[in-house]
């Protein structure tokens, strides 16, 4: 029985996510990779409770992305992405909401002014 250390589990998850990103459209691969890199670096020194939540959320992301990309065959693929519910937004801190907004602007290629005019 192989028991992985915390650092080994984190590295394995990080590498798995980057491999999954290879299946994303080219336009968003680098954005996704940069975001993952920044998030993993930002949480490098978090406390054990945050670390547990962090790893669970990123594991869920990896499983969801694998399902969306249809890695078990093309008939199992789904549209890429996931809509957030209103209660999901309520759980986010202001900093996270801002980060999510910046990610949306970067992913859509629209300037902030285009979102504010509607």
N, C-alpha and C positions, 0 to 999 in steps of 0.2 A: 504494500500500500504506500503510495507516494503522497506525502503531505507537503503542500506548497507553503512557503512563507507568504506573509502579507505582500511584500514587495514583488514576489514572483507572480502572485495572482493579479496584482495591479498591472504589471508589465504585460502579462498574457492578455488581459482584457483590452489594454491600450492597443496592442498589436493586432488583435482580432478586429477591433473597430476600424483601424486603418486599412486592413485587408478588405473589410466589407465596403468601405468607401470606394474601393476600386470599381465596384459595380454601380456607383452613382453616375449620373450624367456628368460629363467632363466639366461643365460650367460650375458645378457646385462641389466637386471633389476637393479642390484646394480650400474652399471656404470651410467645408466640414472638417478637413484635416487640421486646419489652423485653429478652429474652435475647440476641437478635442485636445489638441496640444496645449492650448492656453488653459483649459479647464483642469486637465490633469496636473499641469505645473502649479496652478493656483491652489490646488487642494493637496499639495505635496506634504504640507505640515499641519493638516487639519486634525482635530481631536478624533478619538476612536468612534464616537457617536456619529459625527459628520462623515467620517470615512465609511462607515457601514451604509449609511443612506446613499452616499455618493456612488459606491460600488453597486448597490442594488439598482439605482436608477440607470447607470450606464450599462449594466448587464441587461436590464429590460430594453434599453435602446438597441443594444446589439441584437437581441433576439427579435425585436420588432423589425429592425432593418433587414435581417436575414430573411424573415418571412415576406417582407415587402419586395425584396429583390428576387424572391422565388428560388432560393438556393437549393431547394429540394426538387426543383423542376419548374419549367416555365408555366405550368398550369396552376401552380400554387402562388404565383406572384400577385401582389396587390399594388394599388397606386402608392407611390412614395409620399410619405408625410403623414402627419396625424394632426387633427384639429384639437385645439385645447378647449376644454369646457370652462365656463365662467368660474367655477369653484377652483379650477387649476390656477387661474390668475390670482385668486384671492390668497393662495398659499405662498406666492412669490414675494420676496422682499423688493423694495423699490429698485435696488441695484440690479436685481435679476430681471425685473420688468424692462428696465432701460437696456440691458444687454440683449434681451429678447427682441426689443424694438430695433436695435442696431443690426441684429442678425437678419431681421425681416427686410430692412432697407438694403442691406448688402445682398441678400439672396434675390430680391426682386429687381435690383438695379435702379430703383426709383429714389429720387431725392426726398428728403424729409418734407419739403414744400409741397410735393404732390400729394402727400398723405394729409396734410393740414388743410388743403383747399376743399376737400369734399364735405 
